[in-house]
Amino acid sequence: MKIIEAGAARIPAIGLGTYTLEGETCIDMVQRAIDAGYRHLDTARMYGNEREVGEGLRRSGISRDEVFVTTKIWWTDIAEAELAAAARQSIERIGIGAVDLLLIHWPNPDVALEESIDALCRTVDDGLARHVGVANFPSTLLDEAAAMASHPLVCNQVEYHPFLSQDQVLAACRRHDMGLVAYSPIGRGGEVLNHPVIRGAAERHGKTPAQIVLRWEIEQDGVGAIPRTSRPERLAENLEIFDFELYEDERAAISALTRRNERLVDPSFAPNWDRA
């Protein structure tokens, strides 16, 4: 398993995204993922499954320190008092002690950035999180946040796949020794996975199109991915990407597709994204 070295944090490059997983299904998928070799779990307050993610980890029987756990605080809760309370509630729900990484899920234009970042960093001082970071921050906002932080921001979690360029965000992450963790790493699946560039590489390497896309992501310096799946058979498939390398022309052809700039996640409260 590739490890992203981001400051003092060591983030496994492939993690299990748990958005939309609920109840016993979520507990079961987390347990199965750990059994399959996953060592990175991603949840969020907004997902409503923090308790189940923690329970799945406990049922797996694995040592707590062998698994990297991330959760996120929703954008409506990132003023000072609200963030502190939300962080404590999340840690209590997960029930494994301090999380490895606590993120601001989205920026909030109605809350001063310095207030949010100060409150986020205090969660490390208060023993709630080992590391902190952000999600859905464009490059300029990321530069500002990194300059304010009293503890290093080690991650920016953003949408990233072959149909969406994140060149400016990735450059900012590298400036600040931060990892970029891709959510929706294979887009919506169908169109990305059926693209001739992706399918051609899959045939050449004897891999699935999804494995080609995940490999393209983790071959980039400082980039990881958290593919979400509710299908147990996909768990092993998503990990079986460390036994081959893309050819240079394949890498370039897939990267060229990002000029399409087809963003899937763009809510009304989203920040002003980087221009391509």
C-alpha positions as CSV (number, residue, x, y, z in Angstrom):
1,M,0.0,0.0,0.0
2,K,1.3,3.4,-1.0
3,I,1.5,5.9,1.9
4,I,1.1,9.6,1.4
5,E,3.7,11.4,3.6
6,A,2.0,14.7,4.5
7,G,3.9,16.6,7.2
8,A,3.8,14.2,10.2
9,A,0.8,12.3,8.8
10,R,1.1,9.0,7.0
11,I,-2.1,8.5,5.0
12,P,-2.8,5.2,3.2
13,A,-3.3,6.2,-0.5
14,I,-6.5,4.1,-0.9
15,G,-9.3,4.4,1.6
16,L,-12.9,3.3,1.9
17,G,-15.4,6.2,1.3
18,T,-18.6,5.6,3.3
19,Y,-20.9,8.2,2.0
20,T,-24.5,6.7,1.7
21,L,-23.6,3.6,3.6
22,E,-25.9,3.1,6.6
23,G,-26.7,0.8,9.5
24,E,-25.6,-2.8,9.4
25,T,-24.6,-2.5,5.7
26,C,-22.0,0.2,6.7
27,I,-20.8,-1.9,9.7
28,D,-20.4,-4.9,7.4
29,M,-18.6,-3.0,4.7
30,V,-16.1,-1.5,7.1
31,Q,-15.4,-4.8,8.6
32,R,-15.0,-6.5,5.2
33,A,-12.8,-3.6,4.0
34,I,-10.4,-4.1,6.9
35,D,-10.3,-7.8,6.3
36,A,-9.5,-7.1,2.6
37,G,-6.6,-4.9,3.6
38,Y,-7.9,-1.4,3.8
39,R,-6.2,0.7,6.4
40,H,-7.9,4.1,5.7
41,L,-11.6,4.8,6.5
42,D,-13.4,8.0,5.6
43,T,-16.6,9.2,7.2
44,A,-18.2,12.5,8.1
45,R,-20.7,14.0,10.5
46,M,-23.0,14.7,7.5
47,Y,-23.0,11.1,6.5
48,G,-24.8,10.0,9.6
49,N,-22.7,6.9,9.9
50,E,-19.8,7.7,12.2
51,R,-21.1,5.3,14.9
52,E,-21.4,2.5,12.4
53,V,-17.9,3.1,11.0
54,G,-16.5,2.9,14.5
55,E,-18.5,-0.2,15.2
56,G,-17.2,-1.9,12.0
57,L,-13.6,-1.1,13.0
58,R,-14.2,-2.6,16.5
59,R,-15.8,-5.7,15.1
60,S,-12.9,-6.3,12.8
61,G,-10.7,-6.9,15.8
62,I,-7.8,-4.9,14.3
63,S,-5.6,-2.8,16.5
64,R,-6.8,0.8,16.5
65,D,-3.4,2.2,15.5
66,E,-3.3,0.1,12.3
67,V,-6.2,2.0,10.8
68,F,-6.2,5.7,9.7
69,V,-9.7,7.2,10.4
70,T,-10.9,10.5,8.9
71,T,-14.1,12.4,9.7
72,K,-15.3,15.8,8.7
73,I,-17.3,18.7,10.3
74,W,-20.1,20.1,8.1
75,W,-19.8,23.7,6.8
76,T,-22.7,25.0,9.0
77,D,-20.8,24.0,12.1
78,I,-17.4,25.6,11.7
79,A,-17.7,28.7,13.8
80,E,-15.6,28.4,16.9
81,A,-18.2,27.1,19.4
82,E,-20.0,25.0,16.9
83,L,-16.9,23.3,15.6
84,A,-15.6,22.4,19.1
85,A,-19.0,20.9,20.0
86,A,-19.4,19.0,16.7
87,A,-15.8,17.6,16.9
88,R,-16.5,16.2,20.4
89,Q,-19.8,14.7,19.2
90,S,-18.1,13.0,16.3
91,I,-15.3,11.6,18.4
92,E,-17.9,10.2,20.9
93,R,-20.0,8.7,18.1
94,I,-17.0,6.9,16.4
95,G,-15.9,5.7,19.8
96,I,-12.2,5.0,19.1
97,G,-10.6,7.9,20.8
98,A,-8.9,10.6,18.7
99,V,-9.4,10.4,15.0
100,D,-6.3,10.4,12.8
101,L,-7.6,13.3,10.7
102,L,-10.4,15.9,11.2
103,L,-11.4,18.0,8.3
104,I,-13.5,21.1,7.7
105,H,-15.9,19.5,5.1
106,W,-16.6,22.8,3.2
107,P,-15.6,26.4,3.7
108,N,-18.3,28.8,4.9
109,P,-18.2,32.4,3.5
110,D,-20.2,33.6,6.5
111,V,-17.6,32.5,9.1
112,A,-14.2,34.1,9.2
113,L,-11.6,31.6,7.9
114,E,-9.2,32.4,10.8
115,E,-11.9,31.5,13.3
116,S,-12.6,28.2,11.6
117,I,-8.9,27.3,11.3
118,D,-8.1,28.3,14.9
119,A,-11.0,26.1,16.1
120,L,-9.9,23.2,13.9
121,C,-6.4,23.4,15.2
122,R,-7.5,23.4,18.8
123,T,-9.0,20.0,18.3
124,V,-5.4,18.7,18.1
125,D,-4.5,20.5,21.4
126,D,-7.7,19.1,23.0
127,G,-6.8,15.5,22.0
128,L,-9.7,15.0,19.6
129,A,-7.6,14.6,16.4
130,R,-4.0,13.7,15.6
131,H,-4.0,15.8,12.4
132,V,-6.2,18.3,10.7
133,G,-7.0,19.4,7.2
134,V,-9.8,20.7,4.9
135,A,-12.0,19.6,2.1
136,N,-13.3,21.4,-1.0
137,F,-10.9,24.3,-0.6
138,P,-9.8,26.0,-3.9
139,S,-6.1,26.9,-4.2
140,T,-6.2,30.5,-3.0
141,L,-8.3,29.6,0.1
142,L,-6.0,26.7,0.8
143,D,-3.0,29.1,0.7
144,E,-4.7,31.4,3.2
145,A,-5.8,28.6,5.5
146,A,-2.3,27.0,5.5
147,A,-0.8,30.4,6.5
148,M,-3.2,30.7,9.5
149,A,-2.9,27.2,10.9
150,S,-1.1,26.6,14.2
151,H,-0.9,22.9,13.3
152,P,0.0,21.8,9.8
153,L,-2.9,21.2,7.5
154,V,-2.1,17.7,6.1
155,C,-4.9,17.2,3.6
156,N,-7.3,18.8,1.1
157,Q,-10.0,16.3,0.2
158,V,-11.6,17.3,-3.2
159,E,-13.4,15.8,-6.1
160,Y,-10.8,14.5,-8.6
161,H,-11.2,12.1,-11.5
162,P,-10.1,11.9,-15.2
163,F,-12.8,14.4,-16.2
164,L,-11.9,17.1,-13.7
165,S,-8.6,19.0,-13.5
166,Q,-7.3,19.9,-10.1
167,D,-3.9,21.1,-11.2
168,Q,-4.0,24.3,-9.2
169,V,-5.3,22.6,-6.0
170,L,-2.6,19.9,-6.4
171,A,0.1,22.6,-6.8
172,A,-1.1,24.3,-3.7
173,C,-1.1,21.0,-1.8
174,R,2.4,20.4,-2.8
175,R,3.5,24.0,-1.8
176,H,2.2,23.2,1.7
177,D,3.3,19.6,2.0
178,M,-0.3,18.4,2.0
179,G,-1.9,15.4,0.5
180,L,-4.7,15.5,-1.9
181,V,-7.3,12.9,-1.3
182,A,-9.7,12.3,-4.2
183,Y,-13.4,11.7,-3.6
184,S,-15.6,10.6,-6.5
185,P,-12.3,9.2,-7.9
186,I,-13.9,7.4,-10.8
187,G,-16.5,10.1,-11.5
188,R,-20.0,8.7,-11.9
189,G,-18.4,5.5,-13.2
190,G,-20.1,4.9,-16.6
191,E,-18.8,7.6,-18.9
192,V,-15.3,7.7,-17.4
193,L,-14.9,3.9,-17.3
194,N,-16.1,3.5,-20.8
195,H,-13.9,6.1,-22.3
196,P,-11.6,4.5,-25.0
197,V,-8.5,5.9,-23.3
198,I,-9.4,4.1,-20.1
199,R,-10.6,1.0,-21.7
200,G,-7.6,0.7,-23.9
201,A,-5.2,0.9,-20.9
202,A,-7.4,-1.7,-19.0
203,E,-7.0,-4.2,-21.9
204,R,-3.3,-3.6,-22.1
205,H,-2.7,-4.2,-18.4
206,G,-5.3,-6.9,-17.8
207,K,-7.0,-4.7,-15.3
208,T,-10.5,-3.2,-14.9
209,P,-11.2,0.4,-16.0
210,A,-11.7,1.4,-12.4
211,Q,-8.3,0.0,-11.5
212,I,-6.7,2.0,-14.3
213,V,-8.3,5.3,-13.0
214,L,-7.3,4.6,-9.4
215,R,-3.8,3.7,-10.5
216,W,-3.5,7.0,-12.5
217,E,-4.5,8.9,-9.3
218,I,-2.1,7.2,-6.9
219,E,0.8,7.4,-9.3
220,Q,0.6,11.2,-8.8
221,D,2.9,12.5,-6.1
222,G,0.9,13.2,-2.9
223,V,-2.5,11.9,-4.3
224,G,-4.7,9.3,-2.7
225,A,-8.3,8.2,-3.3
226,I,-11.3,7.1,-1.3
227,P,-13.6,5.1,-3.7
228,R,-17.0,4.4,-2.2
229,T,-18.6,1.1,-2.8
230,S,-21.5,-0.9,-1.4
231,R,-20.4,-4.1,-3.2
232,P,-18.1,-6.3,-1.3
233,E,-16.5,-7.8,-4.4
234,R,-15.2,-4.3,-5.3
235,L,-13.2,-3.9,-2.1
236,A,-10.4,-6.2,-3.2
237,E,-10.5,-4.9,-6.8
238,N,-9.8,-1.3,-5.6
239,L,-6.7,-2.5,-3.7
240,E,-5.3,-4.5,-6.5
241,I,-3.6,-1.6,-8.2
242,F,-0.1,-1.8,-6.7
243,D,1.3,-4.6,-9.0
244,F,1.5,-2.6,-12.2
245,E,2.4,0.8,-13.6
246,L,0.8,2.9,-16.3
247,Y,2.9,3.7,-19.4
248,E,3.9,7.3,-19.9
249,D,1.6,7.7,-22.9
250,E,-1.3,6.3,-21.0
251,R,-0.7,8.7,-18.1
252,A,-0.6,11.6,-20.4
253,A,-3.7,10.6,-22.3
254,I,-5.7,10.2,-19.1
255,S,-4.4,13.5,-17.8
256,A,-5.5,15.2,-21.0
257,L,-9.1,14.2,-20.3
258,T,-9.2,16.4,-17.3
259,R,-9.5,19.4,-19.6
260,R,-13.2,18.5,-19.8
261,N,-13.7,20.0,-16.3
262,E,-16.9,18.1,-15.6
263,R,-17.6,18.7,-11.9
264,L,-20.1,16.4,-10.3
265,V,-20.4,18.0,-6.9
266,D,-21.2,21.7,-6.9
267,P,-23.7,22.6,-4.2
268,S,-25.1,26.1,-3.8
269,F,-22.7,26.8,-0.9
270,A,-19.6,25.8,-2.9
271,P,-16.7,28.2,-3.0
272,N,-15.4,29.9,-6.1
273,W,-13.6,27.1,-7.8
274,D,-10.2,27.5,-9.5
275,R,-10.5,28.2,-13.2
276,A,-9.1,25.6,-15.5
